[in-house]
Amino acid sequence: MPRWSLGFLLLAQLLAACGPSGSPPQANQSNQSTPTGSGSKEQIVLAIGGEADEGYDPTLGWGRYGSPLFQSTLLRRDENLQIVNDLAQSYSVSADKKVWTVKIREDAKFTDGKPVTAEDVAYTFNQAAKSAGLTDVTVLDQAVATGNYEVELRLKKPQSTFVNRLITLGIVPKHAHDKNYARKPMGSGPYKFVQWDEGQQLIVEANPDYYGEKPQFKRLVFLFTEEDAAFAAAKAGQAQVAAVPQSLAVQKIDGMKLYDVKSVDNRGLMFPYIPAKEGKKTPKGNPVGNDVTADLAIRQAVNFAIDRKALVDGVLEGYGSPAYGPVTGLAWEEPQANIQDAQPEQAKKILADAGWKDTNGDGVVEKNGLKAEFTILYPASDSTRQALALSAAEMIKAIGIQANVEGKSWDEIEPLAHSNVILFGWGSHDQTEMYNLYHSSSAKGEFNNAGYYANPAIDTTLDLAMGAPTEAEAIAFWKAAQWDGQKGYTTKGDATWAWLVNLDHTYFVSNCLDIGKPQIEPHGHGWPITTNINQWKWTCN
């Protein structure tokens, strides 16, 4: 199996050097020296990004990728991703799987002192459904308070992933949820909102009326900086927790240790699935399809040619792992769908067998007059994605495929996202993401199923997974959609993506701060590292 030259990998490292970005974190013990910064039980400063431009309203999507912090959720996942109670005391599901009955605790208060009731829960779910925000509750027919502390969530049809709405949707106060709420949130979570200087910082304070385990720290200050600036703040002793890109994780900071937290925060190449010559347009009139990537042989050859381990070592400095699908590393991954990659000869054979040949000696194969050439787009502000895109392009050049790499803003990428290869990032604890990425009904001219993939057999399997009575019973169908021995959306089947890597999230943390055992983190929006904030302890005097 080939390995890429040291010079090539060093190039990838240099490209990554200015960019951004379970199991127990791996701490770098070599940095154990004088504690840094002015942290204490009174206050810690976190430079971990996560500013929500649209505000902190769960009914619009805040908290879907991690703890909403200000608000309580009915359920939550612990450090082992097991589902446990939060605001809920118990829940049950009806025999037809369409009614979820939740009993909530009676001692929870919003930070204005008013009690949290079933009316607030019902309002939150109904409002989230009405707002059609980023938290998908479209299956909800109606939420009804059947008592002061009991609510029924009535669904239009069974949905195995609905439990994730109970895990991620923060409960808002019906009496105080207005047009200003997103920028002045209130809830019953462990911390309460104090001040938001947009683009600069957010200040929160411990909620004295919180019903759960009280957090030790009275105040948290979130700095909103670029990751290079976060690293500088940590080095200067101005932050006790700093999220850094993998390229900076190899550095050392006196008084801080490095935490290497596993994640399902993945990166992959999305292929337009249908030919451009079909002339399909999105609802906004943007072109759909690509004549090159519509060929299965192209998509499979790219998957076999890419050396994912080299990407982890060369671009991510070892802080990551190969990914072969959108759920690599989770309980619903189908390991039989994975391939042995870094096989350029196998990739060349796939192309040749499908009629792709270099007839003019320019190094690029062609078929029926069509050159094997396409563009990979990535967000220009993200040089980790830049490095991954350039590295992948170099790898597939060796098999006769020309990939032109271009960085653009998301506004520029959006109209091009259905006719070009896009280096996307996804990753969630919620299986719904699989459905959104691969079900034909999700192809609506947005980022979900941007390539307009459609396979009726896979649709049927995904529908069976979504409609299964429980999360556990759905897993067999989620796995089968990936690969059932004959068909699937992964490389052995339709090869709709070339998934590349799962990132590790890397943080510098003060030697005086014990952050406990983080869970495997989702895609990097919000503050997933704070999910267990109640367990964080200051260990210095």
C-alpha positions as CSV (number, residue, x, y, z in Angstrom):
1,M,0.0,0.0,0.0
2,P,1.6,3.3,-1.1
3,R,2.5,6.1,1.2
4,W,2.8,9.7,0.2
5,S,6.2,11.5,0.1
6,L,7.4,13.5,3.1
7,G,7.5,16.6,1.0
8,F,3.8,16.1,0.1
9,L,2.7,15.7,3.7
10,L,4.8,18.6,4.8
11,L,3.0,20.7,2.2
12,A,-0.3,19.6,3.6
13,Q,0.9,20.5,7.1
14,L,1.9,24.0,6.0
15,L,-1.5,24.5,4.4
16,A,-3.3,23.4,7.5
17,A,-1.1,25.6,9.8
18,C,-3.3,28.6,9.6
19,G,-6.6,26.9,9.8
20,P,-9.4,26.1,12.2
21,S,-11.1,23.5,13.2
22,G,-16.4,9.4,23.9
23,S,-13.6,8.0,25.0
24,P,-11.5,9.8,27.6
25,P,-9.4,12.7,26.2
26,Q,-5.8,12.1,25.6
27,A,-3.9,14.6,27.7
28,N,-0.4,15.7,26.8
29,Q,1.3,15.2,30.1
30,S,4.5,16.9,29.0
31,N,3.1,20.4,29.6
32,Q,2.5,20.0,33.3
33,S,4.1,23.2,34.7
34,T,3.1,26.5,36.3
35,P,-0.7,27.1,35.9
36,T,-1.6,29.7,33.4
37,G,-4.0,32.6,33.5
38,S,-6.3,34.1,36.1
39,G,-8.9,31.4,36.3
40,S,-10.5,30.5,39.6
41,K,-13.7,29.1,41.0
42,E,-15.1,32.6,40.4
43,Q,-14.4,32.7,36.7
44,I,-12.9,30.9,33.8
45,V,-12.4,32.2,30.2
46,L,-13.1,29.9,27.2
47,A,-11.9,30.7,23.7
48,I,-13.7,27.9,22.0
49,G,-15.7,29.7,19.3
50,G,-19.3,28.7,19.0
51,E,-20.9,32.2,18.7
52,A,-24.4,31.7,17.4
53,D,-25.0,34.5,14.8
54,E,-28.7,33.9,14.9
55,G,-28.8,34.0,18.7
56,Y,-29.6,31.4,21.4
57,D,-33.1,30.4,20.7
58,P,-33.5,26.5,20.8
59,T,-36.8,26.8,18.7
60,L,-34.6,28.1,15.9
61,G,-31.8,25.5,16.3
62,W,-29.6,26.6,19.1
63,G,-28.2,23.6,21.0
64,R,-28.7,21.0,18.3
65,Y,-25.0,20.2,18.3
66,G,-24.4,20.2,22.0
67,S,-25.6,21.5,25.3
68,P,-27.8,24.7,25.1
69,L,-26.3,25.7,28.5
70,F,-29.0,28.3,29.2
71,Q,-31.9,25.9,28.8
72,S,-32.8,22.5,30.1
73,T,-33.5,19.6,27.8
74,L,-35.9,16.8,28.7
75,L,-33.2,14.2,28.2
76,R,-29.5,14.2,27.6
77,R,-26.6,11.9,26.6
78,D,-24.0,11.1,29.2
79,E,-20.3,10.8,28.6
80,N,-20.9,7.3,27.1
81,L,-23.7,8.7,24.9
82,Q,-26.3,6.8,26.9
83,I,-29.7,8.5,27.3
84,V,-30.4,9.8,30.8
85,N,-33.1,12.1,32.3
86,D,-32.6,15.9,32.6
87,L,-35.8,17.9,33.0
88,A,-37.8,14.8,32.5
89,Q,-38.4,12.4,35.4
90,S,-39.7,9.7,33.1
91,Y,-41.2,9.2,29.6
92,S,-43.1,6.5,27.9
93,V,-44.2,5.8,24.3
94,S,-47.7,4.5,23.3
95,A,-48.2,1.1,21.7
96,D,-48.6,2.7,18.2
97,K,-45.4,4.7,18.9
98,K,-47.1,8.0,18.0
99,V,-47.6,9.5,21.5
100,W,-44.6,10.3,23.8
101,T,-45.7,11.1,27.4
102,V,-43.2,12.9,29.4
103,K,-43.4,13.7,33.1
104,I,-41.1,16.6,34.2
105,R,-39.7,17.4,37.6
106,E,-41.6,19.8,39.7
107,D,-38.6,21.8,41.2
108,A,-37.3,23.4,38.0
109,K,-37.4,27.2,37.7
110,F,-36.6,29.7,35.0
111,T,-34.1,32.3,36.0
112,D,-36.9,34.8,36.6
113,G,-38.1,32.6,39.4
114,K,-41.2,31.2,37.6
115,P,-41.7,27.4,37.5
116,V,-41.1,25.3,34.5
117,T,-44.3,23.6,33.6
118,A,-45.7,21.2,31.0
119,E,-47.2,24.3,29.2
120,D,-43.6,25.6,28.6
121,V,-42.6,22.2,27.2
122,A,-45.6,22.0,24.9
123,Y,-45.1,25.6,23.8
124,T,-41.4,24.9,23.0
125,F,-42.1,21.9,20.8
126,N,-45.1,23.5,19.1
127,Q,-43.1,26.7,18.4
128,A,-40.1,24.7,17.1
129,A,-42.4,23.0,14.7
130,K,-44.1,26.2,13.7
131,S,-40.8,28.1,13.1
132,A,-39.4,25.4,10.9
133,G,-35.9,26.1,12.2
134,L,-32.8,24.0,12.2
135,T,-34.3,21.7,14.9
136,D,-36.4,19.3,12.8
137,V,-39.7,18.5,14.5
138,T,-41.7,18.3,11.4
139,V,-43.1,14.9,12.5
140,L,-44.8,16.6,15.5
141,D,-48.6,16.9,15.1
142,Q,-49.2,18.7,18.4
143,A,-47.7,19.0,21.9
144,V,-50.3,19.1,24.7
145,A,-49.9,19.7,28.4
146,T,-52.1,17.1,30.1
147,G,-51.3,18.3,33.6
148,N,-49.0,20.9,35.3
149,Y,-46.1,18.6,34.9
150,E,-47.1,16.1,32.2
151,V,-47.0,16.6,28.5
152,E,-48.0,14.5,25.5
153,L,-45.9,14.9,22.3
154,R,-48.3,13.6,19.6
155,L,-46.6,12.6,16.3
156,K,-48.0,12.3,12.8
157,K,-46.3,9.0,12.4
158,P,-43.7,6.9,14.4
159,Q,-40.2,8.2,14.2
160,S,-37.3,6.3,15.9
161,T,-35.1,9.4,16.0
162,F,-37.7,11.6,17.8
163,V,-35.9,10.8,21.0
164,N,-33.1,13.1,19.8
165,R,-35.5,16.0,19.9
166,L,-36.0,15.4,23.6
167,I,-32.2,15.4,24.0
168,T,-31.4,18.6,22.0
169,L,-34.4,20.9,22.2
170,G,-33.9,23.3,25.0
171,I,-37.1,24.4,26.8
172,V,-38.0,28.0,26.6
173,P,-40.4,30.0,28.9
174,K,-43.8,30.5,27.2
175,H,-44.3,33.8,29.1
176,A,-41.0,35.3,28.0
177,H,-40.4,33.9,24.5
178,D,-40.6,37.0,22.3
179,K,-38.8,38.5,19.3
180,N,-35.9,39.5,21.5
181,Y,-35.4,36.1,23.1
182,A,-32.6,34.9,20.8
183,R,-30.4,37.7,22.0
184,K,-31.5,37.7,25.6
185,P,-32.2,34.0,26.3
186,M,-33.6,32.7,29.6
187,G,-34.1,29.2,30.7
188,S,-33.6,26.7,33.5
189,G,-30.1,25.4,32.6
190,P,-27.0,25.5,34.8
191,Y,-26.0,29.0,33.6
192,K,-27.9,32.2,33.0
193,F,-27.3,34.8,30.3
194,V,-25.7,38.1,31.5
195,Q,-24.2,39.9,28.5
196,W,-23.5,39.4,24.8
197,D,-21.1,41.7,23.0
198,E,-21.6,40.3,19.5
199,G,-18.4,39.3,17.8
200,Q,-16.4,39.8,21.0
201,Q,-17.6,37.9,24.1
202,L,-20.5,36.3,26.0
203,I,-20.8,36.4,29.8
204,V,-22.9,33.9,31.7
205,E,-23.3,33.3,35.5
206,A,-24.2,30.2,37.4
207,N,-28.0,29.7,37.9
208,P,-28.5,29.6,41.7
209,D,-31.9,27.9,41.3
210,Y,-30.6,25.1,39.0
211,Y,-32.2,21.8,40.0
212,G,-29.2,19.6,39.0
213,E,-25.7,19.4,40.2
214,K,-24.5,22.9,40.8
215,P,-21.5,24.0,38.6
216,Q,-18.5,25.1,40.6
217,F,-17.7,28.2,38.5
218,K,-19.7,31.3,39.2
219,R,-19.0,32.9,35.8
220,L,-18.0,31.8,32.4
221,V,-16.7,34.2,29.7
222,F,-16.7,33.0,26.1
223,L,-14.3,34.9,23.8
224,F,-15.2,34.9,20.2
225,T,-11.9,35.0,18.3
226,E,-10.3,33.2,15.4
227,E,-8.5,30.1,16.5
228,D,-5.0,31.6,16.0
229,A,-6.1,34.4,18.4
230,A,-7.5,31.7,20.8
231,F,-4.2,30.0,20.9
232,A,-2.5,33.4,21.6
233,A,-5.0,34.2,24.4
234,A,-4.2,30.8,26.0
235,K,-0.5,31.3,25.7
236,A,-0.8,34.8,27.2
237,G,-2.7,33.4,30.2
238,Q,-6.0,35.1,29.2
239,A,-8.0,31.9,28.6
240,Q,-8.2,28.7,30.6
241,V,-9.8,26.7,27.8
242,A,-8.9,27.2,24.1
243,A,-10.0,25.3,21.1
244,V,-7.2,25.1,18.5
245,P,-6.7,23.6,15.1
246,Q,-4.8,20.4,14.8
247,S,-1.9,22.2,13.3
248,L,-1.4,24.2,16.6
249,A,-2.1,21.2,18.8
250,V,1.5,20.1,18.3
251,Q,2.7,23.3,20.1
252,K,3.1,23.6,23.9
253,I,1.8,26.1,26.3
254,D,3.3,26.4,29.8
255,G,0.7,25.6,32.5
256,M,-1.7,24.0,30.1
257,K,-2.3,20.4,28.9
258,L,-3.7,19.3,25.5
259,Y,-6.9,17.4,25.4
260,D,-7.5,15.3,22.3
261,V,-11.2,14.7,22.3
262,K,-12.7,12.1,19.8
263,S,-15.5,13.3,17.6
264,V,-17.8,12.4,14.8
265,D,-17.1,15.8,13.3
266,N,-16.4,14.5,9.8
267,R,-15.2,15.9,6.5
268,G,-16.0,14.5,3.1
269,L,-16.3,15.1,-0.6
270,M,-20.0,15.3,-1.7
271,F,-20.5,14.2,-5.4
272,P,-23.3,15.5,-7.6
273,Y,-25.2,12.3,-8.4
274,I,-27.1,13.0,-11.6
275,P,-25.7,14.2,-15.0
276,A,-25.8,17.9,-15.7
277,K,-27.1,17.2,-19.2
278,E,-30.5,16.4,-17.6
279,G,-30.9,20.1,-17.1
280,K,-32.4,19.9,-13.6
281,K,-32.6,23.1,-11.5
282,T,-33.1,23.7,-7.8
283,P,-36.2,25.7,-6.7
284,K,-34.0,28.8,-6.8
285,G,-33.0,28.0,-10.4
286,N,-29.4,26.8,-9.6
287,P,-28.0,24.0,-11.8
288,V,-28.0,20.4,-10.5
289,G,-25.7,17.6,-11.6
290,N,-22.3,17.0,-13.0
291,D,-21.6,14.7,-16.0
292,V,-18.3,13.5,-14.6
293,T,-19.3,12.7,-11.0
294,A,-22.6,11.1,-12.2
295,D,-20.4,8.1,-13.3
296,L,-20.2,5.5,-10.5
297,A,-16.7,4.6,-11.6
298,I,-15.4,8.1,-10.9
299,R,-16.9,8.2,-7.5
300,Q,-15.7,4.7,-6.5
301,A,-12.2,5.3,-8.0
302,V,-11.8,8.5,-5.9
303,N,-12.8,6.6,-2.8
304,F,-10.2,3.8,-3.4
305,A,-7.4,6.2,-4.4
306,I,-7.5,8.4,-1.4
307,D,-5.2,7.6,1.5
308,R,-7.2,8.6,4.6
309,K,-4.4,7.6,7.0
310,A,-2.1,10.0,5.2
311,L,-4.6,12.8,5.5
312,V,-4.9,12.2,9.2
313,D,-1.1,12.2,9.7
314,G,-0.2,14.9,7.2
315,V,-3.1,17.4,7.5
316,L,-4.5,16.7,11.0
317,E,-1.1,16.1,12.7
318,G,-2.5,12.7,13.8
319,Y,-5.5,14.3,15.6
320,G,-8.2,12.4,13.8
321,S,-9.1,9.1,12.2
322,P,-10.1,7.8,8.8
323,A,-13.8,8.1,7.9
324,Y,-15.7,5.9,5.4
325,G,-19.2,7.2,6.1
326,P,-21.1,9.8,8.0
327,V,-21.4,7.7,11.2
328,T,-17.9,6.2,11.4
329,G,-17.3,5.4,15.1
330,L,-20.9,5.4,16.2
331,A,-23.1,2.4,17.3
332,W,-25.1,2.5,14.0
333,E,-22.0,2.3,11.7
334,E,-21.9,-0.7,9.4
335,P,-18.2,-1.8,9.4
336,Q,-18.7,-4.1,6.4
337,A,-19.3,-0.9,4.3
338,N,-15.7,0.2,4.9
339,I,-13.1,-0.4,2.2
340,Q,-9.3,-0.8,2.1
341,D,-8.3,2.6,0.7
342,A,-5.0,4.0,-0.7
343,Q,-5.3,1.6,-3.6
344,P,-4.5,3.6,-6.8
345,E,-4.1,0.5,-8.9
346,Q,-7.6,-0.7,-7.9
347,A,-8.9,2.8,-8.7
348,K,-7.3,2.8,-12.1
349,K,-8.8,-0.6,-12.9
350,I,-12.3,0.6,-11.9
351,L,-11.9,3.5,-14.3
352,A,-10.5,1.4,-17.1
353,D,-13.2,-1.2,-16.8
354,A,-15.8,1.6,-17.1
355,G,-14.2,2.9,-20.2
356,W,-12.2,5.8,-18.8
357,K,-8.8,6.0,-20.6
358,D,-6.1,8.6,-21.3
359,T,-6.1,8.6,-25.1
360,N,-4.1,11.8,-25.6
361,G,-1.4,11.3,-23.0
362,D,-2.2,14.4,-20.9
363,G,-2.5,12.5,-17.7
364,V,-6.3,12.8,-17.5
365,V,-8.6,10.0,-18.4
366,E,-11.6,10.6,-20.6
367,K,-14.7,8.7,-21.8
368,N,-16.8,9.5,-24.9
369,G,-14.9,12.8,-25.2
370,L,-15.6,13.8,-21.6
371,K,-12.5,14.5,-19.5
372,A,-12.4,13.3,-15.9
373,E,-12.3,16.8,-14.4
374,F,-14.3,18.5,-11.8
375,T,-14.0,21.3,-9.2
376,I,-13.8,20.8,-5.4
377,L,-15.1,23.8,-3.5
378,Y,-14.4,24.5,0.1
379,P,-15.1,27.5,2.5
380,A,-12.1,29.8,2.0
381,S,-11.9,30.7,5.6
382,D,-11.2,27.1,6.6
383,S,-7.7,26.1,5.7
384,T,-8.0,22.6,7.2
385,R,-10.6,21.9,4.5
386,Q,-8.3,23.6,2.1
387,A,-5.5,21.2,3.0
388,L,-7.8,18.2,2.8
389,A,-9.1,19.3,-0.6
390,L,-5.6,19.9,-2.1
391,S,-4.3,16.7,-0.6
392,A,-7.2,14.7,-2.0
393,A,-6.8,16.3,-5.4
394,E,-3.1,15.4,-5.5
395,M,-4.0,11.8,-4.6
396,I,-6.6,11.4,-7.4
397,K,-4.4,13.1,-9.9
398,A,-2.2,10.0,-9.8
399,I,-5.1,7.9,-11.2
400,G,-6.0,10.3,-14.0
401,I,-8.7,12.5,-12.4
402,Q,-8.2,16.3,-12.5
403,A,-9.7,18.1,-9.5
404,N,-9.5,21.9,-9.5
405,V,-9.6,23.2,-5.9
406,E,-11.2,26.6,-5.2
407,G,-12.0,28.4,-1.9
408,K,-15.2,30.5,-1.8
409,S,-17.5,32.0,0.8
410,W,-20.6,30.0,1.7
411,D,-22.8,32.5,-0.1
412,E,-20.8,31.8,-3.2
413,I,-20.8,28.0,-2.7
414,E,-24.5,27.8,-2.1
415,P,-25.7,28.2,-5.8
416,L,-22.8,25.9,-6.9
417,A,-23.3,23.2,-4.3
418,H,-25.4,20.9,-6.5
419,S,-23.2,20.9,-9.6
420,N,-19.7,20.8,-8.0
421,V,-17.9,18.5,-5.5
422,I,-18.1,20.2,-2.1
423,L,-15.9,19.5,0.9
424,F,-18.6,19.5,3.6
425,G,-18.4,18.9,7.3
426,W,-21.2,17.1,9.2
427,G,-21.4,14.8,12.2
428,S,-24.1,14.3,14.8
429,H,-25.3,11.9,17.5
430,D,-28.7,12.0,15.7
431,Q,-29.3,9.4,13.0
432,T,-31.7,11.8,11.3
433,E,-28.6,13.3,9.7
434,M,-28.2,10.1,7.6
435,Y,-31.7,10.4,6.4
436,N,-31.2,14.1,5.5
437,L,-28.0,13.4,3.6
438,Y,-29.2,10.4,1.6
439,H,-33.0,10.3,1.3
440,S,-34.3,11.6,-2.0
441,S,-36.9,13.7,-0.3
442,S,-34.2,15.8,1.3
443,A,-32.9,17.0,-2.1
444,K,-34.5,20.5,-2.1
445,G,-31.8,22.8,-3.3
446,E,-30.2,23.1,0.2
447,F,-27.1,21.6,1.8
448,N,-29.0,18.4,2.8
449,N,-28.5,15.9,0.0
450,A,-27.0,18.6,-2.1
451,G,-25.9,16.1,-4.8
452,Y,-29.6,15.0,-5.4
453,Y,-28.8,11.4,-4.7
454,A,-31.9,9.2,-5.3
455,N,-32.1,5.4,-5.0
456,P,-35.6,4.0,-4.3
457,A,-34.2,1.0,-2.5
458,I,-32.2,3.1,-0.1
459,D,-35.1,5.4,0.4
460,T,-37.2,2.4,1.5
461,T,-34.5,1.3,4.0
462,L,-34.1,4.8,5.4
463,D,-37.9,5.0,5.8
464,L,-37.9,1.7,7.7
465,A,-35.1,3.0,10.0
466,M,-37.0,6.3,10.6
467,G,-40.3,4.5,11.2
468,A,-38.9,1.8,13.5
469,P,-40.5,1.7,17.0
470,T,-37.3,2.4,18.9
471,E,-33.8,3.7,18.3
472,A,-32.4,0.2,19.0
473,E,-34.7,-1.5,16.5
474,A,-33.8,1.1,13.9
475,I,-30.1,0.3,13.9
476,A,-30.4,-2.7,11.6
477,F,-32.0,-0.5,9.0
478,W,-29.5,2.3,9.4
479,K,-26.7,-0.2,8.9
480,A,-28.4,-1.8,5.9
481,A,-28.7,1.6,4.1
482,Q,-24.9,1.9,4.3
483,W,-24.3,-1.6,2.9
484,D,-26.4,-4.8,3.1
485,G,-24.1,-6.9,1.0
486,Q,-25.6,-5.9,-2.3
487,K,-26.5,-2.2,-2.1
488,G,-25.9,0.9,-0.1
489,Y,-25.0,4.5,-0.3
490,T,-21.3,3.9,0.7
491,T,-18.4,3.1,-1.6
492,K,-19.3,-0.5,-2.3
493,G,-22.7,0.6,-3.4
494,D,-23.5,4.0,-4.9
495,A,-20.4,5.8,-3.5
496,T,-22.3,9.1,-3.2
497,W,-19.5,10.7,-1.1
498,A,-15.8,10.2,-0.5
499,W,-15.7,10.6,3.2
500,L,-12.2,11.5,4.4
501,V,-11.7,11.9,8.1
502,N,-13.2,12.4,11.5
503,L,-11.5,15.3,13.3
504,D,-10.4,15.1,16.9
505,H,-11.3,18.3,18.7
506,T,-8.2,19.6,20.3
507,Y,-8.2,21.9,23.4
508,F,-5.6,23.5,25.6
509,V,-6.8,23.4,29.2
510,S,-5.3,24.9,32.2
511,N,-3.5,22.5,34.5
512,C,-5.7,23.8,37.3
513,L,-8.9,22.8,35.5
514,D,-10.3,19.3,35.6
515,I,-12.9,18.9,32.8
516,G,-13.8,15.3,33.6
517,K,-14.6,12.9,30.8
518,P,-15.9,14.6,27.6
519,Q,-18.3,12.6,25.4
520,I,-17.5,11.9,21.8
521,E,-18.3,15.3,20.3
522,P,-20.6,16.2,17.3
523,H,-19.9,18.6,14.5
524,G,-18.3,21.8,15.9
525,H,-21.1,24.2,16.3
526,G,-22.0,25.5,19.8
527,W,-20.0,24.4,22.8
528,P,-20.1,20.6,23.0
529,I,-17.2,20.5,25.4
530,T,-19.4,22.2,28.0
531,T,-21.9,19.3,28.0
532,N,-20.5,18.1,31.4
533,I,-19.8,21.6,32.7
534,N,-21.3,20.6,36.1
535,Q,-18.4,18.2,36.6
536,W,-15.6,20.7,35.9
537,K,-13.5,21.5,38.9
538,W,-10.8,24.0,39.7
539,T,-8.0,22.1,41.4
540,C,-5.6,24.9,42.4
541,N,-5.8,27.2,45.5
